[in-house]
Amino acid sequence: MNGDQRIVVGVDGSEFSTTALRLAGRMSTALNIPLEVITCLGTSDFFLASHLPEDRTPTLDELEETAERLVDQALERAFGESRPEGLTRSVKFGAPAKVLVEESQHAEMLVVGRRGKGGFLHQVMGSVSAAVAAHSHCPVVVVGPESDDPRGRTSA
């Protein structure tokens, strides 16, 4: 297996990214290829900083620990104790769209939620999902909100 045989999923802690994570996990299992969960720390990551005490500026280590905690929470929501085999996770530094487009160069597929934590609430698609859909080097699946399908399927 070469490094290109993996599914990359971008996770930011939002419900959309948890739904994307569930779908990516099912695809990873069905295709029998590894799943890499990536969260990104941009230079102005207000969402992560909002999870830390207000009385001081967080260090990069604290932001990274917070990002890892948010990914752990998303993994728990998405899979509970039954995580897909071959799952890895990483925290990357840089603008999420740029990082994910770079990671797509060595992936079979990139999966992202339609919207993340930031941005404008009435947008149909967030800026990161729009950028990766436009510039990715592999197929991209943009996942919408969880459906009401009793079989647990998501709408994409």
SEDO-670751 format. One record per residue (C-alpha): x, y, z negated; residue number from 0; residue in one letter. Coordinates in steps of 0.02 Angstrom, whole numbers. Layout:
// residues N
<rec X="X" Y="Y" Z="Z" n="NUM" res="a"/>
...
// end
This chain:
// residues 156
<rec X="0" Y="0" Z="0" n="0" res="m"/>
<rec X="72" Y="170" Z="45" n="1" res="n"/>
<rec X="45" Y="336" Z="-44" n="2" res="g"/>
<rec X="-89" Y="387" Z="81" n="3" res="d"/>
<rec X="-207" Y="249" Z="24" n="4" res="q"/>
<rec X="-296" Y="339" Z="-117" n="5" res="r"/>
<rec X="-452" Y="438" Z="-148" n="6" res="i"/>
<rec X="-423" Y="607" Z="-228" n="7" res="v"/>
<rec X="-561" Y="687" Z="-330" n="8" res="v"/>
<rec X="-554" Y="865" Z="-395" n="9" res="g"/>
<rec X="-624" Y="885" Z="-571" n="10" res="v"/>
<rec X="-654" Y="1049" Z="-664" n="11" res="d"/>
<rec X="-769" Y="991" Z="-803" n="12" res="g"/>
<rec X="-930" Y="1045" Z="-717" n="13" res="s"/>
<rec X="-1078" Y="928" Z="-694" n="14" res="e"/>
<rec X="-1051" Y="935" Z="-506" n="15" res="f"/>
<rec X="-873" Y="870" Z="-529" n="16" res="s"/>
<rec X="-935" Y="731" Z="-644" n="17" res="t"/>
<rec X="-1056" Y="677" Z="-508" n="18" res="t"/>
<rec X="-914" Y="685" Z="-381" n="19" res="a"/>
<rec X="-808" Y="579" Z="-499" n="20" res="l"/>
<rec X="-944" Y="444" Z="-510" n="21" res="r"/>
<rec X="-960" Y="436" Z="-321" n="22" res="l"/>
<rec X="-770" Y="433" Z="-296" n="23" res="a"/>
<rec X="-758" Y="292" Z="-424" n="24" res="g"/>
<rec X="-886" Y="188" Z="-330" n="25" res="r"/>
<rec X="-798" Y="221" Z="-165" n="26" res="m"/>
<rec X="-629" Y="178" Z="-239" n="27" res="s"/>
<rec X="-696" Y="12" Z="-305" n="28" res="t"/>
<rec X="-787" Y="-29" Z="-142" n="29" res="a"/>
<rec X="-634" Y="11" Z="-34" n="30" res="l"/>
<rec X="-511" Y="-65" Z="-160" n="31" res="n"/>
<rec X="-396" Y="87" Z="-159" n="32" res="i"/>
<rec X="-333" Y="191" Z="-306" n="33" res="p"/>
<rec X="-424" Y="344" Z="-370" n="34" res="l"/>
<rec X="-327" Y="498" Z="-422" n="35" res="e"/>
<rec X="-419" Y="625" Z="-529" n="36" res="v"/>
<rec X="-342" Y="798" Z="-512" n="37" res="i"/>
<rec X="-380" Y="953" Z="-611" n="38" res="t"/>
<rec X="-295" Y="1117" Z="-571" n="39" res="c"/>
<rec X="-232" Y="1260" Z="-677" n="40" res="l"/>
<rec X="-232" Y="1423" Z="-582" n="41" res="g"/>
<rec X="-142" Y="1578" Z="-644" n="42" res="t"/>
<rec X="-307" Y="1655" Z="-700" n="43" res="s"/>
<rec X="-404" Y="1506" Z="-764" n="44" res="d"/>
<rec X="-537" Y="1591" Z="-870" n="45" res="f"/>
<rec X="-640" Y="1433" Z="-891" n="46" res="f"/>
<rec X="-502" Y="1337" Z="-979" n="47" res="l"/>
<rec X="-452" Y="1488" Z="-1083" n="48" res="a"/>
<rec X="-633" Y="1503" Z="-1141" n="49" res="s"/>
<rec X="-614" Y="1335" Z="-1230" n="50" res="h"/>
<rec X="-473" Y="1401" Z="-1341" n="51" res="l"/>
<rec X="-473" Y="1519" Z="-1492" n="52" res="p"/>
<rec X="-503" Y="1701" Z="-1445" n="53" res="e"/>
<rec X="-370" Y="1780" Z="-1556" n="54" res="d"/>
<rec X="-220" Y="1752" Z="-1441" n="55" res="r"/>
<rec X="-162" Y="1712" Z="-1265" n="56" res="t"/>
<rec X="-147" Y="1525" Z="-1234" n="57" res="p"/>
<rec X="18" Y="1445" Z="-1182" n="58" res="t"/>
<rec X="35" Y="1338" Z="-1026" n="59" res="l"/>
<rec X="47" Y="1184" Z="-1137" n="60" res="d"/>
<rec X="-116" Y="1229" Z="-1223" n="61" res="e"/>
<rec X="-202" Y="1257" Z="-1056" n="62" res="l"/>
<rec X="-136" Y="1090" Z="-993" n="63" res="e"/>
<rec X="-197" Y="1001" Z="-1150" n="64" res="e"/>
<rec X="-367" Y="1083" Z="-1131" n="65" res="t"/>
<rec X="-374" Y="1030" Z="-948" n="66" res="a"/>
<rec X="-331" Y="851" Z="-996" n="67" res="e"/>
<rec X="-467" Y="852" Z="-1130" n="68" res="r"/>
<rec X="-596" Y="914" Z="-1003" n="69" res="l"/>
<rec X="-544" Y="776" Z="-882" n="70" res="v"/>
<rec X="-559" Y="647" Z="-1022" n="71" res="d"/>
<rec X="-735" Y="712" Z="-1059" n="72" res="q"/>
<rec X="-781" Y="702" Z="-873" n="73" res="a"/>
<rec X="-712" Y="524" Z="-864" n="74" res="l"/>
<rec X="-814" Y="476" Z="-1016" n="75" res="e"/>
<rec X="-973" Y="553" Z="-942" n="76" res="r"/>
<rec X="-942" Y="471" Z="-773" n="77" res="a"/>
<rec X="-884" Y="297" Z="-823" n="78" res="f"/>
<rec X="-893" Y="270" Z="-1011" n="79" res="g"/>
<rec X="-774" Y="128" Z="-1051" n="80" res="e"/>
<rec X="-781" Y="49" Z="-878" n="81" res="s"/>
<rec X="-661" Y="157" Z="-777" n="82" res="r"/>
<rec X="-612" Y="104" Z="-601" n="83" res="p"/>
<rec X="-456" Y="-1" Z="-586" n="84" res="e"/>
<rec X="-306" Y="98" Z="-522" n="85" res="g"/>
<rec X="-370" Y="265" Z="-588" n="86" res="l"/>
<rec X="-238" Y="396" Z="-621" n="87" res="t"/>
<rec X="-257" Y="576" Z="-674" n="88" res="r"/>
<rec X="-148" Y="728" Z="-660" n="89" res="s"/>
<rec X="-148" Y="912" Z="-698" n="90" res="v"/>
<rec X="-77" Y="1019" Z="-557" n="91" res="k"/>
<rec X="-28" Y="1202" Z="-568" n="92" res="f"/>
<rec X="-94" Y="1318" Z="-434" n="93" res="g"/>
<rec X="-253" Y="1378" Z="-352" n="94" res="a"/>
<rec X="-374" Y="1229" Z="-345" n="95" res="p"/>
<rec X="-415" Y="1244" Z="-159" n="96" res="a"/>
<rec X="-232" Y="1257" Z="-111" n="97" res="k"/>
<rec X="-180" Y="1111" Z="-222" n="98" res="v"/>
<rec X="-320" Y="998" Z="-161" n="99" res="l"/>
<rec X="-285" Y="1038" Z="22" n="100" res="v"/>
<rec X="-101" Y="995" Z="-8" n="101" res="e"/>
<rec X="-150" Y="833" Z="-95" n="102" res="e"/>
<rec X="-264" Y="789" Z="52" n="103" res="s"/>
<rec X="-110" Y="767" Z="161" n="104" res="q"/>
<rec X="-78" Y="602" Z="72" n="105" res="h"/>
<rec X="-254" Y="538" Z="43" n="106" res="a"/>
<rec X="-384" Y="433" Z="131" n="107" res="e"/>
<rec X="-523" Y="544" Z="66" n="108" res="m"/>
<rec X="-551" Y="697" Z="-43" n="109" res="l"/>
<rec X="-707" Y="711" Z="-151" n="110" res="v"/>
<rec X="-765" Y="872" Z="-234" n="111" res="v"/>
<rec X="-923" Y="938" Z="-313" n="112" res="g"/>
<rec X="-1023" Y="1063" Z="-212" n="113" res="r"/>
<rec X="-999" Y="1195" Z="-347" n="114" res="r"/>
<rec X="-887" Y="1214" Z="-497" n="115" res="g"/>
<rec X="-891" Y="1310" Z="-660" n="116" res="k"/>
<rec X="-851" Y="1480" Z="-588" n="117" res="g"/>
<rec X="-917" Y="1588" Z="-448" n="118" res="g"/>
<rec X="-1089" Y="1651" Z="-405" n="119" res="f"/>
<rec X="-1236" Y="1547" Z="-463" n="120" res="l"/>
<rec X="-1340" Y="1564" Z="-306" n="121" res="h"/>
<rec X="-1208" Y="1506" Z="-183" n="122" res="q"/>
<rec X="-1249" Y="1346" Z="-91" n="123" res="v"/>
<rec X="-1067" Y="1292" Z="-96" n="124" res="m"/>
<rec X="-924" Y="1352" Z="-204" n="125" res="g"/>
<rec X="-764" Y="1429" Z="-136" n="126" res="s"/>
<rec X="-655" Y="1277" Z="-176" n="127" res="v"/>
<rec X="-771" Y="1152" Z="-92" n="128" res="s"/>
<rec X="-791" Y="1266" Z="60" n="129" res="a"/>
<rec X="-602" Y="1288" Z="75" n="130" res="a"/>
<rec X="-561" Y="1103" Z="61" n="131" res="v"/>
<rec X="-699" Y="1059" Z="184" n="132" res="a"/>
<rec X="-625" Y="1183" Z="308" n="133" res="a"/>
<rec X="-439" Y="1146" Z="284" n="134" res="h"/>
<rec X="-418" Y="968" Z="219" n="135" res="s"/>
<rec X="-305" Y="844" Z="309" n="136" res="h"/>
<rec X="-422" Y="697" Z="274" n="137" res="c"/>
<rec X="-610" Y="669" Z="268" n="138" res="p"/>
<rec X="-698" Y="768" Z="130" n="139" res="v"/>
<rec X="-855" Y="720" Z="35" n="140" res="v"/>
<rec X="-942" Y="868" Z="-47" n="141" res="v"/>
<rec X="-1059" Y="803" Z="-181" n="142" res="v"/>
<rec X="-1219" Y="889" Z="-234" n="143" res="g"/>
<rec X="-1308" Y="874" Z="-401" n="144" res="p"/>
<rec X="-1358" Y="707" Z="-476" n="145" res="e"/>
<rec X="-1515" Y="642" Z="-392" n="146" res="s"/>
<rec X="-1668" Y="575" Z="-481" n="147" res="d"/>
<rec X="-1646" Y="408" Z="-392" n="148" res="d"/>
<rec X="-1676" Y="272" Z="-523" n="149" res="p"/>
<rec X="-1541" Y="164" Z="-443" n="150" res="r"/>
<rec X="-1411" Y="293" Z="-496" n="151" res="g"/>
<rec X="-1367" Y="352" Z="-323" n="152" res="r"/>
<rec X="-1308" Y="530" Z="-297" n="153" res="t"/>
<rec X="-1351" Y="646" Z="-158" n="154" res="s"/>
<rec X="-1204" Y="705" Z="-55" n="155" res="a"/>
// end
